[in-house]
Structures are given as structure tokens and as C-alpha cells.
Amino acid sequence: MKKLLCVFLCLIFALSCLTCFAYGQEGEQQFDFNLKTGDITIRDPSVLAFDGLYYMYGTGAATTAGYGCYVSPDLENWAGPFNVFEASKAQDFDGVGDYWAPECHYYQGSFYLFATYKSGTTGFRGTSVFKSESPLGPFVEISDGHITPHDTDNIDGTLYIDENGQPWMVYVCEWTTRFMGEGEMAVAKMSSDLSHFISTPKVLFHARNSAWSSGGVTDGPWLYKTSEGKLLMIWSSVTDQGYSIGIAESKNGKVNGEWKQHFSRLYSGVLFSKDHTLTEGGHGTIFKTFDGRLMMSLHSPNFSDWDKGIHETAVFVELEDTGSTIRVKGISPERRLAEIFATFIQMLDNWGYNIEYSIRKYLGVEP
């Protein structure tokens, strides 16, 4: 009897060990969540919520040239960093630097990384597409070098799937290689395997088309469709409050349609700025938490000051979907109303710029 009991207990112990081992291989126990969000220096954070865990990719997340990510069960405690693509290990890879803004998208059963790097062949920055069967990689480049045009700087590509299942890439035509130093936002239709464009890229808008932007920067596009079917794009630029996030809206609900800018914070024109926190911040992406909250990730502040102990880190801001737009949750209507006046002054200034820009183009001054 004692022998049978001993065998039974040993069997239970073995099964328990096997279960713990399996959970450690596939569940969150395989990670050591020993980092807090504020411990992590990262720019352009983009979060993929998948299978009970949050995977945060971003500029500076890798420990080597390439791309990396952190993993969390709750957006507060993190494990990592994990290198998901290492440039030195990739065969015939053309990247020589500027490994920026990786975003991971789950599409047709695989994981796709949209990420920027500088080409050693062309000397320009561009967006490329990488594929893996795991969110932790290793990712392999599937596009033939940059998927974006090779003769200018084109960064921060993001994926959008329309109502017909057609994939598109929205990306930044960086101000560094644009007329009058003004960035643009562009879109192109992608092949079903996401390896190349199947349409000619189309410019959607310029930085100064918005009343809230006071500079020529266009950064970090991300597409979101509201509960009423409004197609919005959040994107980042510079304002009198520093680095900020604003909203554009497609007039016909199509990603390649005509886009208008939301002008004031009353109508959620500026989604995030220094007004919301003690520091500026931007380059946002949107995701849903496992408990159903609409969340935006961004980095704040925009630059590190190590002498003062300040560094860029991820910030998570809860949003609310009003149907017609999105806005940061918890801002009072009175505050929104008060901010219209400052926006109106900026709008007048930008209208003057747009008139000047149109005249220059009409006269053929544009190089």
C-alpha cells in the first residue's frame, strides 16, 4: 500500500513539474518581469497585444544594431529587452544605421515588422517589411530592401487593412528631403504578402495643412476607425508646446481619399501635448488592452537630458471613442473650450503659409 502511495505521489509530482515547465515555455512565467515602465529608455513605442501579453517595440529597444522589444502582462512590469532582428546576422542586409520605429502587426497568421533603417546603397532612410512566426522573432526581411521609394527619406511606415481586406502602407515623407523642409504623409497599396507596393504612392497631406503644427515635421502615422466608422489618423509634429500628437480624418472614409485636419482640441485636433503632462510627447500608436480599454502609447519627453536624469520612456494614455473622433479621457469641456483661442491664432499663421506654398508651386519655384 505504501509502495502504491509512493508511486502515486511521484506521478503527481512529475506531472506538476511537466505542467510548470510547459507553462514556463509558453506562458508569462518564462519572463522575468523585473523592469518598470519608467526604467526603460525607448522612443516610438508600439504595442502589440497578443495571447495575454503586451509586446512593446520601439527605437532603442534592441541591444545591438536592429530591432527589439519588451514584454509585459500588465503594461507596468516588463521583461527584456529581446532582440527580434539583428542586422549583423541577416544575410545581404543593406541597413547601416537609423533603426527606427519598429511596429509589429499580426496579419494572416504571421507577425510583420514595419521598420525604418538607413540604406548603405542609396544613403536614404526608408521603411522595410520583416516577417516572423513569433512576436519575438527572429524576423526576416521580405521586401527587396526598402519598400518605400529609394530616392528620398521615407520613414515610420504603418499597416492599414481596409474593409475589403486590402493592405495599405501609410508612411512619412520625411522633411529632410522635401521642398521647403516640409514633411508629407503618403500612402500606397500593398501586395497581399506585404512584400511590395502595387500602386504608385499618393501624398495625403503636408505638415502645415494642420492648424496645430508649427513646424515641418510629419511623424508616426497610425490609423484608427471609430465606432461610427470615421477613419482617423493620429500623427505627430512640433507645436508651441513641443512635440505633440494631432488628428486627421479621411473625408470619404478611404485611406487614399482626401484628408482634413482637426483644428482645435475642442474637436480633438491636438490629441496630446505638454498641456496634458509636465513634458511633451508624441509618436503615438493605438491598441486595446485585454480588459477592453482603448489605449495610446507614445514616448515622453522627446529628448533625453541625462545630466538632469531625464530620458525618453513609454507613456500609456487612455482614450475615449466618441464615434466622431477620439480624445484623451478625462479632459474637461471647459479646458477644451479655452484652448480653442490659442489654436485659432496658430491657424491664421498656417493659412498664410499654405497660401505662400500654393503660390510658389504655381509659379514653379519648387525645385
C-alpha positions in Angstrom: 0.0 0.0 0.0 2.8 2.4 0.9 4.6 1.5 -2.3 1.4 2.3 -4.4 1.0 5.6 -2.5 4.7 6.5 -3.2 4.3 5.8 -6.9 1.1 7.8 -7.0 2.8 10.8 -5.3 5.8 10.6 -7.6 3.4 10.6 -10.6 1.6 13.7 -9.3 5.0 15.4 -8.7 6.2 14.6 -12.2 3.0 15.8 -13.8 3.3 19.1 -11.8 6.8 19.6 -12.9 5.9 18.9 -16.5 3.0 21.4 -16.3 5.2 24.1 -14.8 7.8 23.5 -17.4 5.3 23.8 -20.2 3.8 27.0 -18.7 7.3 28.4 -18.3 7.9 27.7 -22.0 4.7 29.2 -23.3 3.2 31.4 -20.6 4.3 34.5 -18.9 6.4 32.6 -16.3 9.2 32.3 -18.9 9.8 36.0 -18.5 11.4 37.9 -15.6 9.3 41.0 -15.3 11.9 42.9 -13.3 11.6 46.3 -15.1 9.1 49.1 -14.6 7.9 51.3 -17.5 9.9 54.2 -16.2 13.1 52.1 -16.2 13.0 51.6 -19.9 14.6 54.2 -22.3 12.6 53.9 -25.6 11.3 56.1 -28.4 8.3 55.5 -30.8 6.8 52.7 -28.6 4.3 50.5 -30.4 2.4 47.8 -28.5 1.1 44.5 -29.9 -1.5 42.9 -27.5 -1.3 39.2 -28.3 -2.2 36.0 -26.4 -2.3 37.6 -23.0 0.9 39.6 -23.2 1.9 43.1 -24.4 4.8 43.3 -26.7 6.4 46.8 -26.9 8.6 47.5 -29.8 10.4 50.8 -30.3 13.5 52.8 -31.2 16.4 51.8 -28.9 14.8 48.6 -27.7 17.5 46.4 -29.2 20.9 45.8 -27.6 22.6 45.6 -31.0 22.0 47.2 -34.4 18.5 46.1 -35.3 15.1 46.0 -33.6 14.0 44.8 -30.2 11.0 44.6 -27.8 9.9 44.3 -24.2 7.2 42.0 -22.9 4.6 42.7 -20.1 1.5 41.1 -18.7 0.1 44.5 -17.4 1.9 47.5 -19.1 3.7 48.2 -15.8 6.1 45.3 -15.3 8.4 44.4 -18.2 10.9 41.7 -19.3 13.6 42.4 -21.8 15.0 43.7 -24.0 14.7 40.9 -26.6 16.4 41.4 -29.9 13.9 40.4 -32.6 16.1 41.3 -35.6 19.9 41.6 -35.6 21.4 43.3 -38.6 24.8 41.6 -38.2 23.1 38.2 -38.5 21.0 39.0 -41.6 22.3 37.8 -45.0 22.8 40.5 -47.6 21.1 43.1 -45.4 21.6 46.7 -46.6 21.0 48.6 -43.3 23.8 50.7 -41.9 22.0 52.7 -39.2 18.9 54.6 -38.0 17.0 51.6 -36.9 13.8 53.5 -36.0 10.2 53.0 -35.1 9.5 49.2 -35.5 5.8 48.3 -35.4 4.6 44.7 -35.2 1.3 43.7 -36.8 -0.4 40.3 -36.7 -1.7 39.6 -40.2 -2.9 36.3 -41.8 -1.4 34.2 -39.1 2.1 35.7 -39.1 3.9 38.7 -37.5 5.1 41.5 -39.6 7.5 44.2 -38.6 7.3 47.6 -40.3 10.5 49.4 -39.5 12.9 52.1 -40.7 16.6 51.9 -41.4 19.2 53.8 -43.5 20.4 52.1 -46.7 24.1 51.6 -47.3 23.3 51.5 -51.1 21.2 54.6 -51.5 22.1 56.6 -48.4 18.5 57.3 -47.7 16.2 56.2 -44.9 13.2 54.0 -45.8 10.7 51.6 -44.4 11.1 47.9 -44.9 8.9 44.8 -44.0 10.1 41.8 -42.0 8.2 38.6 -41.2 8.3 36.0 -38.3 6.2 33.3 -36.9 6.7 34.7 -33.4 6.4 38.2 -32.0 9.8 37.7 -30.5 11.3 36.9 -33.9 13.7 36.2 -35.4 12.3 38.4 -38.2 13.4 38.1 -41.8 13.2 41.0 -44.3 10.7 40.0 -47.0 10.8 43.3 -49.1 13.6 43.9 -51.5 15.3 46.5 -49.4 13.1 49.5 -48.7 9.5 49.1 -49.8 9.2 52.9 -49.9 10.8 55.0 -52.7 14.6 54.8 -52.7 15.5 58.3 -53.7 14.2 60.2 -50.7 13.9 59.7 -46.9 10.6 57.8 -46.1 10.1 56.6 -42.6 7.6 55.4 -40.0 5.6 53.1 -42.2 2.4 51.6 -40.7 -0.1 49.0 -41.8 -3.8 49.6 -42.5 -6.2 46.9 -43.7 -9.3 48.3 -45.4 -12.9 47.0 -45.3 -12.2 44.8 -48.3 -9.1 43.2 -46.7 -6.7 45.2 -48.9 -3.5 46.1 -47.1 -2.0 49.6 -47.4 1.1 51.3 -46.0 0.8 54.9 -44.7 4.3 56.4 -44.3 6.1 59.7 -43.7 7.9 61.5 -46.5 10.5 63.0 -44.1 11.1 66.7 -44.1 14.8 66.2 -44.6 14.4 65.6 -48.3 11.3 67.6 -49.1 10.6 71.0 -50.7 11.0 73.9 -48.1 11.8 71.3 -45.5 8.2 70.3 -45.0 7.2 66.7 -44.3 4.4 64.9 -46.0 2.2 61.9 -45.3 1.8 59.3 -48.1 0.0 56.0 -48.8 0.4 53.1 -51.2 -1.4 49.8 -51.8 0.5 46.7 -50.8 0.6 43.2 -52.2 -1.3 40.5 -50.2 2.0 39.2 -48.9 3.1 42.7 -47.8 6.4 42.4 -49.7 6.0 45.3 -52.2 3.7 48.2 -53.4 1.2 47.5 -56.1 0.2 51.2 -56.6 2.0 54.5 -57.0 2.4 56.3 -53.7 0.0 59.2 -53.1 0.7 62.2 -50.9 -2.2 62.7 -48.5 -1.2 66.0 -46.8 1.6 68.3 -45.8 2.7 69.2 -42.2 1.4 72.8 -42.5 -2.0 71.7 -43.7 -2.8 71.4 -40.0 -3.5 74.4 -37.8 -1.9 72.9 -34.7 1.5 72.1 -36.3 4.0 74.9 -36.3 6.9 73.1 -37.9 7.6 71.0 -41.0 7.7 67.6 -39.2 5.3 64.7 -40.0 6.0 61.7 -37.8 4.4 58.5 -36.6 1.1 57.9 -38.5 -1.4 55.4 -37.1 -4.9 54.6 -38.4 -8.0 54.1 -36.3 -11.6 53.6 -37.3 -14.2 55.0 -34.7 -17.3 53.3 -33.6 -19.2 55.3 -36.1 -16.9 54.3 -39.0 -14.8 57.5 -39.1 -11.3 56.8 -40.4 -8.8 58.8 -38.4 -5.1 59.1 -38.4 -3.0 60.2 -35.4 0.3 61.8 -36.3 3.0 63.8 -34.6 4.6 67.2 -35.2 6.0 70.2 -33.4 3.8 72.9 -31.7 4.5 75.8 -29.4 4.2 73.1 -26.6 6.9 71.0 -28.2 6.4 67.5 -29.7 2.6 66.7 -29.9 0.0 64.4 -31.5 -2.8 65.6 -33.7 -5.7 64.0 -35.7 -6.5 63.9 -39.4 -9.7 62.5 -40.8 -10.5 60.9 -44.2 -13.4 62.8 -45.7 -14.8 59.7 -47.5 -13.5 57.1 -45.1 -10.9 55.8 -47.6 -7.3 55.7 -46.7 -6.3 57.1 -50.1 -9.0 59.7 -50.1 -8.9 63.4 -49.2 -7.8 64.1 -45.6 -8.8 67.1 -43.4 -7.1 68.2 -40.2 -9.0 68.5 -36.9 -8.2 72.1 -35.9 -8.8 72.5 -32.2 -8.7 70.5 -29.0 -12.4 71.1 -28.6 -12.8 68.8 -31.6 -9.7 66.8 -30.6 -7.4 68.4 -33.1 -4.5 68.1 -30.7 -4.8 64.8 -29.0 -1.7 65.0 -26.8 0.7 67.9 -25.9 2.6 69.3 -23.0 -0.7 70.6 -21.7 -1.6 67.1 -20.7 1.6 66.3 -18.7 4.7 68.1 -17.4 6.6 67.1 -20.6 6.0 66.9 -24.3 5.5 63.6 -26.1 4.5 62.0 -29.4 4.8 59.3 -32.0 1.6 57.5 -30.8 0.1 54.2 -31.7 -3.3 52.8 -30.6 -4.2 49.4 -29.2 -6.8 47.8 -26.9 -6.0 46.3 -23.6 -7.2 42.9 -22.7 -9.9 44.4 -20.4 -11.2 46.4 -23.4 -9.7 49.9 -22.7 -8.6 52.0 -25.7 -5.0 53.0 -25.1 -2.4 55.1 -26.9 1.3 54.5 -26.4 3.8 57.3 -27.0 7.2 58.5 -25.8 7.8 61.4 -23.5 9.8 63.6 -23.3 11.0 63.9 -26.9 14.7 64.1 -25.9 16.9 62.8 -23.1 18.8 65.0 -20.7 21.0 62.6 -18.9 22.6 65.4 -16.8 19.2 66.0 -15.3 18.3 62.4 -15.1 15.6 62.7 -17.8 15.1 60.1 -20.5 12.5 59.1 -23.1 10.2 56.4 -21.9 6.8 54.9 -22.9 3.6 56.6 -21.7 0.2 55.0 -21.9 -2.8 57.3 -22.2 -6.3 56.1 -22.1 -8.6 57.3 -24.9 -12.3 57.5 -25.4 -14.1 56.9 -28.7 -16.9 59.4 -29.2 -17.9 58.0 -32.5 -17.0 61.1 -34.4 -13.4 61.3 -33.0 -11.1 60.1 -30.2 -9.8 62.1 -27.3 -7.8 61.7 -24.1 -10.1 60.5 -21.4 -10.8 62.9 -18.5 -10.2 66.4 -20.0 -12.9 68.8 -19.1 -15.1 70.5 -21.7 -14.1 73.9 -20.2 -10.5 73.3 -20.7 -11.1 72.2 -24.3 -13.0 75.4 -25.0 -10.3 77.6 -23.5 -7.7 76.0 -25.8 -9.6 77.0 -29.0 -8.3 80.6 -28.8 -4.6 79.7 -28.9 -5.3 77.2 -31.7 -7.2 79.9 -33.7 -4.2 82.2 -33.7 -2.0 79.4 -34.9 -4.5 78.5 -37.6 -4.3 82.0 -39.1 -0.5 81.8 -39.3 -0.7 78.4 -41.0 -3.2 79.6 -43.5 -0.7 82.3 -44.6 1.9 79.6 -45.0 -0.4 77.5 -47.1 -1.1 80.4 -49.4 2.6 81.1 -49.8 3.2 77.4 -50.5 0.5 77.3 -53.2 1.8 80.4 -54.9 5.3 79.0 -55.0 4.1 75.8 -56.6 2.0 77.6 -59.1 5.0 79.8 -60.1 7.2 76.8 -60.4 9.6 77.8 -57.6 9.6 74.3 -56.2 12.9 72.6 -57.1 
